[in-house]
């Protein structure tokens, strides 16, 4: 695996029910239908039904989600933290 110095992020999805992530830096918003989070390599949106965060370890960046996972969508890879209010206004 090539290390570009930008950080690391892994995703393991088992049977569309259990999702294990590494390299998570922040969880911005979550409910039973979607989870918006940031990894060391950018934005990530998880969509589904009955989503539940089982494990969130901010020290290691590990996150575990269970539920009916329908989609995993990567966003801007240069954005690994949520923009502050001024950043959102001038984007």
N, C-alpha and C positions, 0 to 999 in steps of 0.2 A: 504494500500500500504506500502510495506517495504522500509524504508529509509536506505540505506547502507552508506550514507555519501559521496557518489561519485558525487553527483549532481543530477539534474533533467532534464528530457527531455520528451516532449509530442509531438505527431504528430496526427493531425486530417485531414483526406482526405475526401472531400465531392464530390461525383459524378465524381471522377477522374479529376476534373477541378480546385478545390480550395484546397490548402494545407496550414495549419496553424501549425507552429512549435514553441516550446518554448525551452529554454535552448541552443540556438545557441550562440556559442562563436566567430566564424569567418566564413566568406564566402571567400573561396580561389579562386574560378574561376566560372564564369557563362556565359552562352550564351543561345540562344533560344532552344538548344538541351539538355543541361545538366547543373546542378548546383552542385558544390563540396563544401561542408561546413563541419564545425566541431561543434559538440554539446558538452555539458558537459559530455556526455556518449560515445563520439567517433565520427568517420567519418560518413558522410552520403552523398550519391550521389542520386540526383533526375534526372531522365531521362524522356524526353518527346519531345513535339513539341510546338513551340510558347510559351515557358516558359517566364514568366515575374515576377520579384520580385516587389510586390506592397508595402510592408511595411518591413522595416528593422530597428529595434530599438536596438542599441548596448547596451544601458543601461539595458534594461529588458531581452534581448536575444530573443525577439519575431521576427518572420519572417513569411511573407505571400507570397505565390506563386500562380499564376494562369496560366493555359495553359492546354494542353492535356498531362496529367501525365501518363506515361507508366510504370515506375518502381521507387521504392524507395529501395535503396541498402545500407545496413549498412556495414561499413568496420571495421577496427581495433578498438575495443572498448577502448583500452588503449591509443589511440592516439586522444587527443582532441584539439591539436594545430598542425599546419603544421610544419614539420621538417625544421630546418634551413639547409643551404647548407652543413655544415659538417655532420649533422645527415643523410642527404640523401646519401652522399658519403660513409659513413661507415655502412649503413644499410644492 
